[in-house]
Amino acid sequence: MPNLFFGKKENDEIILDKQETAHLKIMRKKENEQLDAFINDGKIYKCIIKKISSKNTILKINEIKEQKLNFKPNINLYFGISKVDRMNLLIEKAVEMRINTINIYKGEKSTINYKNEDKIKKTAIQAAKQSYLSKIPDINIINFKEIVLNDNTIAFDFSENYSMEENLKNDIQEINLLFGPDMGFSDNEKKILNKSNIPIINLGKTIFRFETSIFYVLSIINYKYKRLL
């Protein structure tokens, strides 16, 4: 399986921290061996391991390659704060499916209050490493009022029955996908969506966990628009 290491660039070198160095040792990498690294700038750095210590690893950059990252249409994901283990799984899979932005808000039915953006980014970095992606999505923790509600926004809930197919335009360049937390949208939030003429779609006669519903929708969009080809 392809694998990347995440580090920070200093001149013509990349420095891996203690955690990445531990991963490197598990992979039984040794000095003077080759490996690929990224620094979250959309580039793959072909490197030679210069020095491994207990605290970090120094890589010498040999070659830099741009990675194609313009998956279209852009997908901006909005979802309500939910249980941490479910959010971690969701973020991991969303990165693998090449999401563009991840926006997490505290919904009126959110059962927890979560503000640790750094932990979320670490989860995204780990997923990017495994799926050989050189840039993680933009990740934001926002308020409900900051959600973009426009003609490209689709919301998903248990109780409505708008057609998802009818709302996926052939020439669209950007899609905003809006999901509630695991308990769904509140009545007040639905009123705001209805007032903004946002279609609220029911995914069918089964009941998904909130993260499964997002996986399902992302898979449909990736297939319809051939985003991963």
N, C-alpha and C positions, 0 to 999 in steps of 0.2 A: 504494500500500500504506500502511495506517495506520502511524504511527510516533510513538514517544514519546521524550522526552529524560529522562535520569535526573539528579537533582540533590539538593541539601540545602536545606531550608526555613529561612529566617531572617526572622522576622516575616511581612510580607506579600510577601516575595520568595523566589524559588528561585534558587540559585546553581549553575550548571553548571561543572564543573571543566575543566581544560585539554583533556582527552581528548574530553569531550562538546562543547566549543567547536569542536574540530577537526572533529568530525562535523557540527556545525551549519554550519560554513563550507563543507564539502563539499556540503551540501544547499543552499548558496547562500541561506541565511536572512540577513535583514538587520534592523537595528534598526527597531522599531515594527511588525514583522510578528508575526502570531499563531502560537503553537505549543502543543502539549500536553506536559505533563511529569508525572513521578511521583516519589515519594520513598520508595516501598515501604511505604505505609500503606493501600493499597486504594482510593486516591482518584486521580482524574484532575484535574490542575490546568490550567485554561485560562489561558494567559499571553500577555503582550505582551513582546517583546524590548526591554528597556530600554537595555542597554549591552553591546557586544561588545568584549573586549580580547584581548590575546595570551594571557593566563593564565586568564581565566574569562569567563562570560557571566552577566549579571544579568537575571532575568525578573520582571516585575510580575504578580502573580496577579490575574486578573479574576474568575474563577469556579472553584468547587470542586464536583466531581461524584463521588458515591459510585459505585463500580463493583461490579456483582454478581459475587461471588467464591465463593458457596456451592455449588460443584459437588458433587453427591452421587452415590454415596458418596465419602467421603474416601479417597484412595489414598495410603498410606504405602509408599514404595519403599525396599527394602534391597538393596544389591548389593555384591559384593566388589570391592576395588580392582583395577583392570586398567590397561591401557595408557592413557596420558593422552589421546591423540587420540581413542580410542574412548569414554572417559568424557566428554570434552567434547561429542562428538556426541550421546551419550546424554542428558546434562543439558539440552542445547539442545532436543532433541525432547520430553523429558519436561515441560519448562516449557510448550512449545506445547500439549501434551496436557493441561495443567491438573492436574499432579500436586500433591499437597498438601505432602508432605514427601519429602526425599531424604536417605537415610542410607547412608553409605559405610563399609564395615568392611574390615579386613584379614583376608581368609580364609587358611586354611592353604595354599591353592594360589595365592594372590596372588603375582605375580612381582615386584611393586614395593612400596615403602612410600611412601605419599603422605599429606602432612599439610597441604597448602596450601589451607585453607578459603577464603581470600580470592580465589584464582584461580577456584575453583569458583563462587563467588558472582558474580564478574565475568561468567563465561560465562552464568549464569542471568539476570543483568541484561540482557545483550545480547539474549538470546532473548525476554525480556519486552518489551523495546522494540519488537522486530520484530512481535510478536504482540499488541501493544496490551494488555498485562496490567499492572495497576498494583501488583501485589505478587508477589514471587518466592516460591517454596516455602521452607519452613524447611529449611536444609541443615546436616547434622551429620556429623562423622567420628567413628565409634564403634568399640567392640569387639564381637566376635561375641556375647558374653554379654549385651550390651545390646539385642539384637534382641528385639522383642516377639513372643513365641511363644504365641498364644492361639487361640481358635476361629475368629478372622477371618484367620488367617495361612495363606497358601498358598506353598509352595516349588516351584521349577521346576528340573528336572534332566533329563539325557539318558536315564537308565536306568529310570525308573519309568513307570507307565501309569495312574495315577489320572485320572479324568475331570475336566477343568477345569469343564465345564458343571455337574456335580453339586455343585461347591464354590462356585458363585456364587449365593448366596441372594437371593431376590427382595426381601426387606425389609432387607437389610444396610445399615448406615450407614457402615461403615468396613471397608477391606480392607488387609491388610498383604501386600505382594508381596515375596517373598524369592528372590533370584538369587545364585548363586555368582559368583566372578570368571570371567574368560574360560576358565580351566581347570576350572571346575566346583567342586562341594563335595568336601571330603575325606571319607574313610570315617568319621572321628571326628565331623565335622559332621553327617553323615547319621545317625549314631547318636543325636546330641543331638536332631535333628528327629524321629526315630522315637520316641524316649522321650517327647517332648512331644506325640505323636499329630498331628504336622503332616503333612498330605497333601503328597506330592511328585509333581508332575505332569510327564509327558513331553508335549511339544507336537506330537508326530506323527512321521512317517517321514522328515522332513527334518532336517538339522542346521543350526541357525542360529548365527551369531555371537552372543555374549552380548547385545550391544546390540540386535540385530535381534529376538531373542526378547522383550526388554522392550517394544520398539515394538509387536510383534505382540499381546502380552497387553494393553497399554494400549489399543490400538485396539478389541479385543474388549470390554473393560469399558466404554469410552466409548460404544460402539454399544449394548450390552445395556441399560445404565442411562440412555441418552440424556443423558449428562452435559453435552454441549456445546450442547444445544438451549436 
